[in-house]
Amino acid sequence: MVKMNHVVLAGIGIAGISYFSSKNNREKARVMINNMKTKADSWMTKKKHMKSPMTKVGHSDPYDFADNEMVSEGAMYSVDYYNVVEQED
């Protein structure tokens, strides 16, 4: 069993060396690692920092019930105002 693990690890090492021997493959791996770092950093900062109210403008969160209620009331106000103006004419 132990000998099999060594053989598998050696095979993975040889495959890695042969893959990274090409400059194009090394560049692809470097870009992929940098993309993963960027995604992880953005995910971590999103968890640490609360969004400001200005960031939220135009991007309503479906679970922010107070904001959704305010938006729906605002929409009804404009519809009611339009109906009153149209009915007066």
C-alpha positions in Angstrom: 0.0 0.0 0.0 2.8 2.4 0.9 4.7 1.6 -2.3 1.5 2.3 -4.3 1.3 5.8 -2.7 4.9 6.5 -3.8 4.1 5.4 -7.3 1.0 7.6 -7.5 2.9 10.6 -6.1 5.8 10.1 -8.5 3.3 9.8 -11.4 1.7 13.1 -10.4 5.1 14.8 -10.1 6.2 13.6 -13.5 2.9 14.7 -15.1 3.3 18.1 -13.4 6.8 18.5 -14.6 5.9 17.6 -18.2 2.9 20.0 -18.1 4.9 22.9 -16.8 7.8 22.4 -19.1 5.8 24.4 -21.8 6.0 28.2 -21.4 2.4 28.5 -22.6 1.1 26.1 -19.9 3.1 27.9 -17.2 1.5 31.2 -18.3 -2.0 29.6 -18.2 -1.4 28.3 -14.7 -0.1 31.7 -13.5 -3.2 33.5 -14.9 -5.5 30.9 -13.3 -3.8 31.3 -9.9 -4.0 35.1 -10.1 -7.7 34.9 -11.0 -8.4 32.6 -8.1 -6.5 35.0 -5.7 -8.6 37.9 -7.0 -11.9 36.0 -6.6 -10.9 34.9 -3.1 -9.9 38.5 -2.1 -13.2 39.9 -3.4 -15.2 37.2 -1.6 -13.3 37.9 1.7 -13.8 41.6 1.5 -17.4 41.2 0.7 -17.8 39.2 3.9 -15.8 41.7 6.0 -17.3 45.0 4.9 -20.9 46.0 4.8 -22.0 47.7 1.7 -22.7 51.4 1.9 -26.2 52.7 1.0 -24.8 54.3 -2.2 -23.5 50.9 -3.4 -27.0 49.5 -3.0 -28.7 52.1 -5.2 -30.2 50.4 -8.2 -29.4 46.9 -7.0 -32.3 46.0 -4.8 -31.8 42.9 -2.6 -34.8 40.6 -2.7 -34.4 39.9 1.0 -34.3 43.6 2.1 -38.0 43.8 2.9 -37.9 47.4 4.1 -36.3 48.6 0.9 -38.6 46.7 -1.2 -41.6 48.1 0.6 -40.3 51.6 0.1 -39.9 51.0 -3.6 -43.3 49.5 -4.0 -44.9 52.4 -2.1 -43.0 54.9 -4.3 -44.3 53.2 -7.4 -47.9 53.4 -6.2 -47.5 57.1 -5.3 -46.5 57.9 -8.9 -49.3 55.8 -10.3 -51.9 57.4 -8.0 -50.6 60.8 -8.9 -50.9 60.1 -12.6 -54.4 58.7 -12.2 -55.6 61.8 -10.3 -54.1 64.1 -12.9 -55.6 62.1 -15.8 -59.1 62.0 -14.1 -59.1 65.7 -13.5 -58.7 66.4 -17.2 
